[in-house]
């Protein structure tokens, strides 16, 4: 099976690389140009593109709309102890959209990357932090 690829549009590729590698255990798989990098965690390849640049991902649509960071679509990262991780990330000064939400399927919280793209941190029921 091929690796899963998700593309995020970002404001600053270098800040995005630092965020994902320092806080969420991604590695840099490729960084061939200042405006593009591929970050990897397990089977997930996160393609990050600067919102301005010559690459195809930054080009305007025929109706004039331009790709931009943010929105609500997101990647989900499963964690063992959501409470502990959230405490660590808050101490590092990272920005969350909400507080931990507990539902039938587990616990989750939305963390914003430096460009405002959301990451869902998810703890399934019965994990360590429950």
WOCORJO-V380052 format. One record per helix or strand of 3 or more residues. SS is the DSSP state (H for helix, E for strand). FROM is the first residue (numbers start at 1). TO is the last residue. If there is no record, write none. Layout:
# WOCORJO-V380052
ss = {SS	SS}
from = {FROM	FROM}
to = {TO	TO}
This chain:
# WOCORJO-V380052
ss = {E	H	E	E	E	H	E	H	E	E	E}
from = {4	13	27	36	44	56	75	82	101	106	118}
to = {10	23	33	41	50	58	78	91	103	112	124}
